[in-house]
Amino acid sequence: MQRRNFLKGAAALLGAIPINAALSAEAVPGLTPVPALTPAPTPEVSAHLLSRSRPLAPIIASPDRIIEMNVCTRPFRPQGPRIEYERIGRKDVVHNYGHGGSGWSLSWGTGQIAVDMAKVHGRKELAVIGCGAIGLTTALVAQEAGLKVTIYAKERPPYVASYRATGSFTPDSRIVSAQYASDFAAQWELMARRSFRRFQSLLGTQGHPIEWRDMYSLSDSPPGAPRPPVHSSEPEYPSLERELLRDITPNTITVTSHPFPAAFAYKRPAMLFNIAEYTRVLMAEFFAHGGNIETLVMQDKRDFAAIHERTIINCTGYGARALLGDDSIIPVRGQTAKLIPQPELDYGFFYGSRRVSVYPRRDGLLVQAQAEGDFNNDREALDPEESISAVQRLAEIVGAMKG
Ligand SMILES: Cc1cc2nc3c(=O)[nH]c(=O)nc-3n(C[C@H](O)[C@H](O)[C@H](O)COP(=O)(O)OP(=O)(O)OC[C@H]3O[C@@H](n4cnc5c(N)ncnc54)[C@H](O)[C@@H]3O)c2cc1C
C-alpha cells in the first residue's frame, strides 16, 4: 500500500522533469527522498573525486561531422506494454509489444515473461514476429528454453526501428503513465532486474556491446528552484527506476567543480548499448542456436494463419498498431543524429534547458534533440534542421567548456 502511494506521489512530482532524463532525476526539486543503500557522496567528496580524475576529452561537434540522421517511433501505451495471450484463429498468440522508450532496456525480462506464457501451450516450435530489440531477445530466451524458433519480420537489423534508438539503459522511459504505474510496478521490476543482470554478462566482451559511461546532467537552476510550466500533452510518468532499482543502479552525485558552462552538474554512470555490435552479437547467437529468419509482411490479423507454427509471440512494436488496429499505442517521435565516433570519449551529458544530449557510443557519437511536439507524432520524415541545430547547440556548449 505504501509503495502504491509512493509511486503515485513520485509520479505526480515527476511531471515537471524532462523525459528520458533519468540522470537528472536526483536534481529534480521536490522529489520525495528515498533512502539509499549506500549513502550518496557529499558535494565536497564528489568535487574531490573529480579534481583527481583525468580531464574530459573534447567532444568534436560540428554539423559536417554528422554521418547519419534517424527518426524512430516509440510505441508508448499509457497502461504499459501489452504482454498478453490471445487466441487468433487456430494460433496461440502472446503479444509482447508497446515498450515505449524502454524497449532495449527491458527486452530480456519482457521476453522471459512472454516465453513463459508461450511455453504453457507445450509446443516445441515457436514463431516470433518481429526482429527488433524485443523480437530478437524474446527469440533468444525461447531458444535458451529449448524451443526451435523462427523469426518472421518485415524488416531486420539494421532496418528496424530499434536500431535507431539512443541506446542507453532507460528502463522507465515512457513505459507507463503515472495513472497505471502502481498496477504495473511489480512486473516492471521483474523485467528491469532480469534485463539489467543480463547486460552485465556482456561487459568486457569483444566489441564492447555494453559499456558503462559517466553521464552528466547539466542545469541552470538550483535544486528546488521553480521550473517553468511544461506545455505538453504528455501524461505524467512515474520514476520507477529511482524507486525500485535503487539497490542495483548507481547514485547520482553532485559535482561542484566541473568544466561545463552550466551552473549545476550532476554525474551518474549510465549503461550504454553499442547497438551495432550488440545487435550483431544477438543475431549471431540466434543463428548459432539454429534460428531462422523469414521475411514476411503481415497486413492484418488474418495473416497469423499463414504462419507455420501454432504458438506465436508477436513482437511487432509500433507495427502492432496497424496490424491489430490497436489504437492504445501512441507514437512518440524521436530524431537523433550520429557524429563521427570518438572512441576516446568516456562521458556524455544531458542539458535539459538547451534541449540536447550526447552519448559516447562506439558506433557513433549520438546527439539527441528534445523536441516539443514529439508526443502522439508519427511523422517518419526527417527534419534535418532539427538535428543540425542540436549539433550546433552542442558545439556552443562544448566550445564554452573550461580547459
Ligand atoms: C529516439 C528514440 C530513442 C530511444 N532510445 C532508447 C534507449 O536509449 N533505450 C531503450 O531501452 N529504448 C529506447 N527507445 C525505445 C526503443 O527503441 C523501443 O522501445 C524498441 O525499439 C521497441 O522494439 P520492438 O522490437 O518492439 O520494435 P521494432 O524495433 O520496431 O521492431 C518491430 C519488428 O516487427 C516487424 N514488424 C512490424 N510490423 C510488422 C508487420 N505488419 N509484419 C511483419 N513484421 C512486422 C518489424 O519489421 C520489426 O522487425 C528509443 C526510441 C526512440 C524512438
The ligand as an SDF file (V2000), in Angstrom:
LIG
                    3D

 53 58  0  0  0  0  0  0  0  0999 V2000
   14.5880    8.2800  -30.4800 C   0  0  0  0  0  0  0  0  0  0  0  0
   14.4130    7.0440  -29.6680 C   0  0  0  0  0  0  0  0  0  0  0  0
   15.3370    6.7390  -28.6960 C   0  0  0  0  0  0  0  0  0  0  0  0
   15.1860    5.5960  -27.9130 C   0  0  0  0  0  0  0  0  0  0  0  0
   16.1410    5.3130  -27.0010 N   0  0  0  0  0  0  0  0  0  0  0  0
   16.0350    4.2070  -26.2410 C   0  0  0  0  0  0  0  0  0  0  0  0
   17.0300    3.9150  -25.2850 C   0  0  0  0  0  0  0  0  0  0  0  0
   18.0050    4.6350  -25.1340 O   0  0  0  0  0  0  0  0  0  0  0  0
   16.8720    2.7970  -24.5300 N   0  0  0  0  0  0  0  0  0  0  0  0
   15.7970    1.9700  -24.6650 C   0  0  0  0  0  0  0  0  0  0  0  0
   15.6990    0.9870  -23.9460 O   0  0  0  0  0  0  0  0  0  0  0  0
   14.8520    2.2250  -25.5910 N   0  0  0  0  0  0  0  0  0  0  0  0
   14.9400    3.3210  -26.3720 C   0  0  0  0  0  0  0  0  0  0  0  0
   13.9860    3.6090  -27.2910 N   0  0  0  0  0  0  0  0  0  0  0  0
   12.8230    2.7230  -27.4010 C   0  0  0  0  0  0  0  0  0  0  0  0
   13.1040    1.5100  -28.2010 C   0  0  0  0  0  0  0  0  0  0  0  0
   13.7500    1.8590  -29.3850 O   0  0  0  0  0  0  0  0  0  0  0  0
   11.7830    0.7910  -28.4830 C   0  0  0  0  0  0  0  0  0  0  0  0
   11.1150    0.5210  -27.2990 O   0  0  0  0  0  0  0  0  0  0  0  0
   12.1070   -0.5030  -29.2120 C   0  0  0  0  0  0  0  0  0  0  0  0
   12.7150   -0.1680  -30.4400 O   0  0  0  0  0  0  0  0  0  0  0  0
   10.8890   -1.3490  -29.4670 C   0  0  0  0  0  0  0  0  0  0  0  0
   11.3870   -2.5240  -30.0520 O   0  0  0  0  0  0  0  0  0  0  0  0
   10.4770   -3.5280  -30.8210 P   0  0  0  0  0  0  0  0  0  0  0  0
   11.3070   -4.7150  -31.1030 O   0  0  0  0  0  0  0  0  0  0  0  0
    9.2060   -3.6960  -30.0760 O   0  0  0  0  0  0  0  0  0  0  0  0
   10.0760   -2.7520  -32.1610 O   0  0  0  0  0  0  0  0  0  0  0  0
   10.8400   -2.5830  -33.5710 P   0  0  0  0  0  0  0  0  0  0  0  0
   12.2560   -2.3260  -33.4310 O   0  0  0  0  0  0  0  0  0  0  0  0
   10.0150   -1.5820  -34.3100 O   0  0  0  0  0  0  0  0  0  0  0  0
   10.6830   -3.9870  -34.2470 O   0  0  0  0  0  0  0  0  0  0  0  0
    9.4670   -4.4210  -34.7650 C   0  0  0  0  0  0  0  0  0  0  0  0
    9.6870   -5.6030  -35.6670 C   0  0  0  0  0  0  0  0  0  0  0  0
    8.4190   -6.0600  -36.1030 O   0  0  0  0  0  0  0  0  0  0  0  0
    8.3740   -6.0670  -37.5240 C   0  0  0  0  0  0  0  0  0  0  0  0
    7.0220   -5.7680  -37.9620 N   0  0  0  0  0  0  0  0  0  0  0  0
    6.2620   -4.7180  -37.5950 C   0  0  0  0  0  0  0  0  0  0  0  0
    5.0700   -4.7820  -38.2040 N   0  0  0  0  0  0  0  0  0  0  0  0
    5.0900   -5.9010  -38.9690 C   0  0  0  0  0  0  0  0  0  0  0  0
    4.1550   -6.4930  -39.8500 C   0  0  0  0  0  0  0  0  0  0  0  0
    2.9800   -5.9570  -40.0940 N   0  0  0  0  0  0  0  0  0  0  0  0
    4.5150   -7.6520  -40.4740 N   0  0  0  0  0  0  0  0  0  0  0  0
    5.7290   -8.2020  -40.2580 C   0  0  0  0  0  0  0  0  0  0  0  0
    6.6290   -7.6780  -39.4480 N   0  0  0  0  0  0  0  0  0  0  0  0
    6.3240   -6.5330  -38.8110 C   0  0  0  0  0  0  0  0  0  0  0  0
    9.3870   -5.0210  -37.9340 C   0  0  0  0  0  0  0  0  0  0  0  0
    9.8100   -5.2210  -39.2710 O   0  0  0  0  0  0  0  0  0  0  0  0
   10.4810   -5.2780  -36.9170 C   0  0  0  0  0  0  0  0  0  0  0  0
   11.2560   -6.3670  -37.3150 O   0  0  0  0  0  0  0  0  0  0  0  0
   14.0870    4.7470  -28.1060 C   0  0  0  0  0  0  0  0  0  0  0  0
   13.1650    5.0370  -29.0950 C   0  0  0  0  0  0  0  0  0  0  0  0
   13.3200    6.1810  -29.8520 C   0  0  0  0  0  0  0  0  0  0  0  0
   12.3110    6.4900  -30.9020 C   0  0  0  0  0  0  0  0  0  0  0  0
  1  2  1  0
  2  3  1  0
  2 52  2  0
  3  4  2  0
  4  5  1  0
  4 50  1  0
  5  6  2  0
  6  7  1  0
  6 13  1  0
  7  8  2  0
  7  9  1  0
  9 10  1  0
 10 11  2  0
 10 12  1  0
 12 13  2  0
 13 14  1  0
 14 15  1  0
 14 50  1  0
 15 16  1  0
 16 17  1  0
 16 18  1  0
 18 19  1  0
 18 20  1  0
 20 21  1  0
 20 22  1  0
 22 23  1  0
 23 24  1  0
 24 25  2  0
 24 26  1  0
 24 27  1  0
 27 28  1  0
 28 29  2  0
 28 30  1  0
 28 31  1  0
 31 32  1  0
 32 33  1  0
 33 34  1  0
 33 48  1  0
 34 35  1  0
 35 36  1  0
 35 46  1  0
 36 37  1  0
 36 45  1  0
 37 38  2  0
 38 39  1  0
 39 40  1  0
 39 45  2  0
 40 41  1  0
 40 42  2  0
 42 43  1  0
 43 44  2  0
 44 45  1  0
 46 47  1  0
 46 48  1  0
 48 49  1  0
 50 51  2  0
 51 52  1  0
 52 53  1  0
M  END
$$$$
